[in-house]
C-alpha cells in the first residue's frame, strides 16, 4: 500500500511553481564583482567579496574588548557554515575599506583562515559611520551597561544630539537613555565592577541614589563581599538618605582570604610600587585589582621589567 504524502512533502518546486520569477527566488544569494579591485556595487543591497587585507578596523568602534573564547567559537562556526551575515563597510580609497559594523565577525573570519569576506558597502561620512557603528552595536545588545552609556554619550557629543534625538536613534525611551547615561556619574571603581559583572545594573542604579562617591564605593564592596540583593542595597540607600546610621560591614575573614597565588602576585607587584595595591575576589573567582603609583618612573620601571619577561 502506497503511503500518502502530507504537508511539505511535495517540495519547494511544487510550492513555488506558480509564483512569478520563482526560478530567481530559488537561487542562492550571489556576490557581484568578485574581483573587487576598482569595482563599485550597483546598489547598497549588493554584496561584495573583499580581500581581508583590504579591510581595516573601524576607528569609531564602541566596543573596547572582544572575548577570545567567543571569537574562537564564532570562527569554528564560520569554518563549518561560512559567514551567514555579511559585514558592513565603507570605501575610503580604491583599495581600502573600513568596517562600519561587524568587526567581531571580521576578526572571526580571519581566524578561520578566510581570504575574502562578504560585505555590504555603504556610502557615508565619519559622522554617519560613527552613528551607524554605535547604533548597530547597541541594537545587538552585546555591549555591557557602561559601554552602552559611553556609546550614548559619545554619539551625543560628536553628533550634537539631544537625549530625545539619541532615544530616537536607538529606539529607546528618553527616560531609558537618561538612566543609562547616569551610570557614567558613578566612581570609576564602581563602573569597573559593573563592567566585569561583580554588580548588576540594578545595584548600580541603586547606588546612584547617593551622592558621596566614597560611600558608593563602600556599599559596592558590601554588595560584592556580602552578596547583597538589589532590594537589600536599596533599603540601605534609603536609610542613608533618611539620615539613619548604618554600619559598613567589613568582609568576613573567609571572604577576605585569598588563595596563595594571589598573595604571591601582591608581593611581586609590591616590589615596584610604593603605594598600596588592593585586590578583591569573590567566592566565584571574580575580582578586581587596583594598582596605585606615585610617579611615571615607577610605572616605567615596572613596564621595563614586564617587557623583559615576555
C-alpha positions in Angstrom: 0.0 0.0 0.0 1.4 3.4 -1.0 1.6 5.9 1.8 0.2 9.4 1.1 2.5 12.4 1.4 1.5 15.2 3.8 2.5 18.8 4.4 5.7 20.0 2.8 6.5 16.6 1.3 5.8 18.0 -2.2 9.0 20.1 -2.1 9.7 23.7 -2.8 9.5 23.3 -6.6 5.8 22.3 -6.3 5.0 25.0 -3.7 6.7 27.8 -5.7 5.9 26.6 -9.2 3.1 29.1 -9.7 5.0 32.1 -8.2 6.2 34.6 -10.9 10.0 34.6 -11.0 10.2 31.6 -8.8 13.4 30.4 -10.5 15.2 33.6 -9.5 13.9 33.3 -5.9 15.3 29.8 -5.6 18.8 31.0 -6.5 21.2 31.5 -3.6 22.5 34.9 -2.7 25.4 35.7 -5.0 28.3 38.2 -4.9 28.9 40.7 -7.6 32.3 41.9 -8.7 34.2 39.0 -7.2 37.4 40.6 -8.4 36.7 43.6 -6.2 39.6 45.9 -7.3 38.1 49.2 -8.7 34.6 47.9 -8.6 31.5 49.7 -7.2 28.4 48.0 -6.0 25.3 48.5 -8.2 23.3 49.3 -5.0 23.6 49.0 -1.2 21.7 45.7 -1.4 24.6 44.1 -3.3 27.2 42.1 -1.5 30.9 42.3 -2.5 33.6 39.8 -1.6 36.5 41.8 -0.4 40.1 40.5 0.4 40.7 40.6 4.1 43.9 42.7 3.6 41.9 45.5 2.0 39.7 45.9 5.1 40.7 47.9 8.2 39.1 48.3 11.6 36.5 50.9 12.5 38.2 53.8 14.3 34.8 54.6 15.9 34.3 51.1 17.2 32.4 51.5 20.6 33.4 48.0 21.8 36.7 48.1 23.6 37.3 44.4 24.0 36.4 41.1 22.3 36.1 37.9 24.2 38.7 35.5 22.8 36.7 32.3 23.6 33.6 33.8 21.9 35.7 34.7 18.9 37.0 31.2 18.6 33.5 29.7 18.8 32.3 32.1 16.0 35.4 31.2 14.0 34.7 27.5 14.3 31.1 28.1 13.2 32.3 30.1 10.2 34.7 27.3 9.2 31.7 24.9 9.1 28.8 27.1 7.8 30.5 30.1 6.4 29.7 33.7 7.3 25.9 33.9 7.3 25.6 37.7 7.9 27.9 39.9 5.8 29.8 42.7 7.5 29.1 46.4 6.5 31.9 48.6 5.2 32.6 51.9 3.6 35.0 52.6 0.8 37.8 55.0 1.8 40.1 54.6 -1.2 40.2 52.5 -4.4 41.9 49.7 -2.4 40.8 50.2 1.2 37.5 49.6 3.0 36.7 50.5 6.6 34.4 48.4 8.8 31.2 50.1 9.8 29.7 47.1 11.7 30.7 43.5 12.1 34.3 43.8 13.4 33.8 40.7 15.6 32.6 38.8 12.5 35.6 40.1 10.5 38.1 39.0 13.2 36.5 35.6 13.3 36.7 35.3 9.5 40.5 36.0 9.7 40.9 33.4 12.5 39.0 30.9 10.3 41.5 31.5 7.5 39.2 33.2 5.1 40.9 35.4 2.4 37.7 37.0 1.2 34.9 38.4 3.4 31.4 39.2 2.1 30.3 42.8 2.8 27.7 45.4 2.1 29.3 48.7 1.0 27.7 51.9 2.3 28.5 55.4 1.2 28.8 57.5 4.4 31.0 60.2 6.1 32.7 60.0 9.5 29.6 61.1 11.5 27.4 58.7 9.7 29.9 55.9 10.2 30.1 56.7 13.9 26.3 56.8 14.3 25.8 53.5 12.4 28.6 51.7 14.3 27.3 52.7 17.7 23.6 52.2 16.9 24.3 48.7 15.4 26.3 47.6 18.4 23.6 48.9 20.9 20.8 47.2 18.9 22.7 43.9 19.0 22.7 44.1 22.8 26.3 42.8 23.2 27.7 45.8 25.0 28.0 45.9 28.8 26.0 48.7 30.5 29.0 51.1 30.9 29.9 50.6 27.2 26.3 51.4 26.2 26.4 54.6 28.4 29.7 55.6 26.9 28.4 55.0 23.4 25.3 57.1 24.1 27.5 59.9 25.4 29.9 59.8 22.5 27.2 59.8 19.9 25.5 62.8 21.6 28.8 64.7 21.9 30.2 64.1 18.5 26.9 64.3 16.6 25.4 67.1 18.7 22.3 65.1 19.6 19.9 65.7 22.4 18.7 62.9 24.7 15.4 62.9 22.8 17.2 62.5 19.4 19.5 59.9 20.9 16.5 57.9 22.1 15.0 58.1 18.6 18.3 56.8 17.0 18.4 53.7 19.2 14.7 53.0 19.5 14.6 53.5 23.3 12.5 55.7 25.6 14.2 59.0 26.6 14.0 58.0 30.3 15.9 54.8 29.5 18.6 56.7 27.8 18.8 59.2 30.6 19.1 56.5 33.3 21.8 54.7 31.3 23.8 57.9 31.0 23.6 58.4 34.7 25.9 55.3 35.1 28.8 57.5 34.0 28.4 59.6 37.2 29.4 56.6 39.3 33.0 56.3 40.5 35.4 54.6 38.1 35.8 51.7 40.6 32.0 51.1 40.6 31.8 51.4 36.8 34.6 48.7 36.6 32.8 46.4 38.9 29.7 46.8 36.8 31.6 46.1 33.6 33.1 42.9 34.8 29.8 41.6 36.3 30.6 41.9 40.0 27.5 44.0 40.5 24.4 44.3 38.4 22.8 47.3 36.6 20.1 47.2 39.4 22.9 47.6 42.0 24.5 50.4 40.1 21.2 52.3 39.7 20.6 51.9 43.5 24.0 53.4 44.2 23.1 56.5 42.1 20.7 57.3 44.9 23.7 58.5 46.9 25.9 61.5 46.1 29.0 60.6 48.1 31.5 58.7 45.8 33.3 57.1 48.8 30.1 55.8 50.3 29.1 54.5 46.9 32.4 52.5 46.7 31.9 51.2 50.2 28.4 49.9 49.5 29.6 48.5 46.2 32.2 46.4 48.2 29.4 45.3 50.6 27.4 44.0 47.6 30.4 42.0 46.3 31.6 40.6 49.6 28.2 40.2 51.3 26.1 39.1 48.3 23.5 41.8 48.8 20.5 41.7 46.6 19.3 44.9 44.8 16.4 45.2 47.3 18.7 45.0 50.2 21.0 47.6 48.8 18.1 49.9 48.0 17.0 49.6 51.7 20.5 50.6 52.8 20.5 53.6 50.5 17.1 54.7 51.8 18.4 54.5 55.4 21.4 56.7 54.5 19.2 59.2 52.7 16.8 59.3 55.7 19.8 60.1 58.0 19.9 56.8 59.8 23.3 55.5 61.0 24.3 52.4 59.1 27.4 50.4 59.9 29.6 49.5 57.0 30.2 45.8 57.2 33.8 44.6 56.7 34.3 41.5 54.6 34.3 38.3 56.7 37.6 36.5 57.3 36.6 33.7 55.0 35.7 36.1 52.1 38.8 38.2 52.7 41.2 35.3 52.4 42.9 34.9 49.1 44.5 31.9 47.5 48.3 31.7 47.8 48.8 32.6 44.2 47.1 36.0 44.8 49.3 36.7 47.8 52.4 36.0 45.7 51.1 38.3 43.0 50.6 41.1 45.5 54.1 40.5 46.9 55.7 40.7 43.4 53.8 43.8 42.5 54.8 45.5 45.8 58.4 45.4 44.7 57.8 48.0 42.0 55.2 50.3 43.6 55.4 52.3 46.8 51.6 52.8 47.1 49.1 50.2 48.3 47.9 47.6 45.9 44.4 46.3 46.6 42.9 43.1 45.4 39.3 41.8 45.9 38.0 38.4 44.9 34.6 36.9 45.5 33.7 33.2 46.1 33.3 32.6 42.3 36.8 33.8 41.5 35.8 37.2 40.0 37.5 40.3 41.4 39.4 43.5 40.8 43.0 44.6 41.4 43.9 48.3 41.8 47.5 49.5 41.4 48.3 53.0 42.7 51.6 54.5 41.5 53.3 57.7 42.7 55.3 58.6 39.5 55.9 58.0 35.8 59.2 56.5 36.8 57.6 53.8 38.9 55.4 52.8 36.0 58.3 52.9 33.5 60.4 50.7 35.8 57.6 48.1 36.1 56.9 48.2 32.3 60.6 47.6 31.6 60.7 44.5 33.9 57.4 43.2 32.4 58.7 43.6 28.8 61.9 41.8 29.6 59.9 38.8 30.9 57.7 38.5 27.8 
